[in-house]
């Protein structure tokens, strides 16, 4: 068994590495051009630091960066967890009740039209400078893509499958668990990946509005001290954090729904 799976895993790793190669080459070329420009143009480091300077400052200030990354990561994960629970509960409510769908969906859509730059200070004013407003803002930004994806997935269930289950005496709840929920999983994971890319940005923006620690506050202080190298170092950390969470969604999909092998469930 192990002898047969080892070559397969090796081929999968080589395939993934080959797919990632164009992106790595593009990023490397961009960073190289950026480095050459900074060194040859004579531009001030307080205006545009070179990538090497950003990496150096990220390493020298790794303790401060880590201390501010932890609160941002905590707010991101807690807010996204709340968003996930809300998306599932609300999607089931609007799937089971047409009246609930007509009543709630316009409110959900309206919630996404609220400018974060305006609502974030108000949420901080209402709930204080602690963790709660950041959790709420992350949930507000991230729950809608998952909600829509789940609703679309439920609607894509094959009618023949539901009719067969109904003919066998399955209740509405049983039909939901056996047919509609599995049908929605590919859509859900697509929505999950969209939402997770917004989560870290939402947490950082919430920290801008009011926080004691976090990457948002770190960037704000670095900007006020005219340290673009530290701002970009924090941006680098937030980008890596987003990529890590985005990759984690693939791992969750492989564990929770390994049978998904479609355009919605395949790596780009």
C-alpha positions in Angstrom: 0.0 0.0 0.0 2.7 2.5 1.0 4.9 1.6 -2.0 2.0 2.4 -4.4 1.0 5.7 -2.7 4.6 7.1 -2.5 5.0 7.5 -6.3 1.5 9.0 -6.6 2.3 11.5 -3.9 5.5 12.3 -5.6 3.7 13.0 -8.9 1.1 15.2 -7.1 3.9 17.3 -5.5 5.6 17.7 -8.9 2.3 18.7 -10.5 1.6 21.3 -7.8 5.2 22.6 -8.0 4.8 22.9 -11.8 1.5 24.8 -11.5 3.1 27.2 -9.0 6.2 27.8 -11.1 4.7 30.6 -13.3 3.5 32.6 -10.3 6.9 32.2 -8.6 8.7 33.4 -11.7 6.3 36.4 -12.1 6.8 37.4 -8.4 10.5 37.0 -8.6 10.7 39.1 -11.7 8.6 41.8 -10.1 10.8 41.9 -6.9 14.0 41.9 -9.0 12.8 44.9 -11.1 11.7 46.6 -7.9 15.1 46.0 -6.3 17.0 47.2 -9.4 14.9 50.4 -9.7 15.5 51.3 -6.0 19.2 50.8 -6.3 19.7 52.5 -9.7 17.2 55.5 -9.4 18.5 56.9 -6.1 15.0 57.1 -4.7 14.9 57.7 -1.0 14.2 54.7 1.3 11.6 56.8 3.1 9.7 57.0 -0.2 10.2 53.5 -1.6 12.4 51.0 0.2 13.9 48.1 -1.7 12.5 44.5 -1.2 15.8 43.6 0.5 15.4 46.5 3.0 11.8 45.4 3.7 12.9 41.8 4.4 15.8 43.0 6.6 13.5 45.2 8.7 11.0 42.4 8.9 13.6 40.1 10.3 15.0 42.8 12.7 11.6 43.6 13.9 10.2 40.0 13.9 9.3 40.1 17.6 7.2 43.3 17.3 5.6 41.9 14.1 4.8 38.6 15.8 3.3 40.4 18.8 1.0 42.4 16.5 0.2 39.4 14.3 -1.3 37.3 17.1 -4.1 39.8 17.8 -4.9 40.2 14.1 -4.9 36.4 13.6 -7.1 35.9 16.7 -9.7 38.5 15.5 -9.6 36.9 12.0 -10.2 33.4 13.1 -12.9 34.2 15.6 -14.7 36.6 13.2 -14.5 34.1 10.4 -15.8 31.3 12.7 -18.7 33.4 13.6 -19.2 34.2 9.9 -19.2 30.5 9.0 -21.8 29.7 11.7 -24.0 32.6 10.6 -23.7 31.6 6.9 -24.8 28.0 7.6 -27.7 28.9 9.9 -29.0 31.7 7.7 -28.6 29.7 4.5 -30.7 26.9 6.0 -33.3 29.4 7.2 -33.8 30.9 3.7 -33.7 27.4 2.1 -36.4 26.0 4.3 -38.6 29.1 4.1 -39.4 31.1 1.0 -40.8 33.8 3.3 -37.6 34.0 5.2 -35.7 34.3 1.9 -37.8 37.2 0.7 -37.5 38.9 4.1 -33.8 38.4 4.9 -32.0 38.4 1.5 -32.6 42.2 0.9 -31.2 42.9 4.3 -28.1 40.7 3.6 -27.5 42.5 0.3 -27.9 45.9 2.0 -25.4 44.9 4.7 -22.8 44.6 1.9 -23.4 48.1 0.6 -22.3 49.6 3.9 -18.9 51.2 3.5 -16.4 49.7 5.9 -14.6 53.0 6.3 -17.9 54.5 7.8 -19.2 51.5 9.7 -16.0 50.5 11.4 -15.6 53.6 13.7 -19.3 53.3 14.7 -18.9 49.6 15.6 -15.8 50.5 17.7 -17.9 53.4 19.3 -20.7 51.0 20.2 -18.7 48.0 21.4 -15.4 49.6 22.6 -11.8 49.0 21.7 -11.7 45.3 22.6 -11.9 42.2 20.5 -15.7 42.1 19.9 -15.9 44.9 17.3 -13.2 43.3 15.2 -14.9 40.0 15.3 -18.2 41.6 14.2 -16.6 43.5 11.4 -14.8 40.4 10.1 -18.0 38.5 10.2 -19.9 41.3 8.4 -17.4 41.4 5.6 -17.0 37.6 5.1 -20.4 35.9 5.7 -22.2 37.1 2.5 -20.1 35.2 -0.1 -20.5 31.9 1.8 -24.2 32.6 2.3 -24.8 33.1 -1.5 -22.6 30.1 -2.4 -24.6 27.9 -0.1 -27.9 29.2 -1.4 -26.8 28.6 -5.0 -25.6 25.1 -4.1 -28.9 24.1 -2.5 -30.7 25.4 -5.6 -28.4 23.3 -7.8 -29.6 20.0 -6.3 -30.9 17.6 -8.8 -34.7 17.4 -8.6 -34.7 13.7 -9.4 -32.6 12.9 -6.3 -34.9 14.8 -4.0 -38.0 13.2 -5.7 -36.4 9.8 -5.1 -35.8 10.5 -1.4 -39.3 11.9 -1.0 -40.8 8.8 -2.6 -38.9 6.7 0.0 -40.5 8.7 2.8 -37.6 11.0 3.6 -38.5 14.1 5.6 -37.6 17.6 4.4 -34.7 17.6 6.9 -33.5 14.2 5.7 -33.6 15.4 2.1 -31.6 18.4 3.1 -28.9 16.4 4.7 -28.7 13.7 2.1 -29.2 15.7 -1.1 -29.1 19.5 -0.8 -26.2 19.9 1.6 -23.8 17.6 -0.4 -24.8 19.4 -3.6 -23.9 22.7 -2.0 -20.4 21.7 -0.8 -18.5 22.6 -4.0 -20.2 26.0 -4.0 -19.5 26.4 -0.3 -15.8 25.9 -0.6 -15.6 28.3 -3.5 -17.4 30.9 -1.3 -15.1 30.0 1.6 -12.0 30.8 -0.5 -13.5 34.1 -1.5 -14.4 35.0 2.1 -11.0 34.1 3.6 -9.2 36.5 1.4 -11.2 39.3 2.9 -10.9 38.2 6.5 -7.4 39.4 7.3 -8.0 42.7 5.5 -11.2 43.3 7.4 -9.4 42.6 10.7 -6.6 45.0 9.9 -9.1 47.7 8.8 -11.0 47.2 12.1 -7.7 47.8 14.0 -7.2 51.0 12.1 -10.5 52.2 13.5 -9.5 51.5 17.1 -7.2 48.9 18.7 -4.3 48.6 21.2 -2.4 46.0 19.2 -2.5 44.4 15.8 -1.0 44.7 12.3 -3.3 47.6 11.5 -2.0 49.6 14.5 1.5 48.6 13.6 1.1 49.9 10.0 -0.5 53.1 11.3 2.4 53.8 13.8 5.0 53.0 11.1 3.3 55.3 8.6 3.2 58.1 11.2 6.9 57.6 11.9 7.7 57.7 8.1 8.8 54.1 8.0 7.5 52.7 4.8 9.8 49.7 5.2 8.0 48.7 8.3 4.6 49.3 6.7 5.6 47.0 3.8 7.0 44.4 6.3 3.6 44.3 8.0 1.9 44.1 4.6 4.1 41.2 3.8 3.1 39.4 7.0 -0.6 40.0 6.3 -0.2 38.7 2.7 1.5 35.5 4.0 -1.2 35.1 6.6 -3.9 35.4 3.9 -2.1 32.9 1.7 -1.7 30.5 4.6 -5.4 30.7 5.4 -6.3 30.3 1.7 -4.2 27.2 1.5 -5.9 25.8 4.6 -9.2 25.9 2.8 -7.9 23.4 0.4 -6.8 21.1 3.2 -10.2 21.4 4.8 -11.9 20.5 1.5 -9.7 17.4 1.1 -10.6 16.2 4.5 -14.3 17.1 4.5 -15.2 16.5 0.9 -12.5 14.5 -0.9 -14.9 13.4 -3.6 -15.1 16.9 -5.0 -13.4 16.9 -8.4 -14.9 19.6 -10.5 -14.2 23.0 -11.9 -15.3 24.6 -8.6 -13.2 22.2 -6.5 -10.0 22.0 -8.5 -6.9 24.1 -7.9 -6.3 26.8 -10.4 
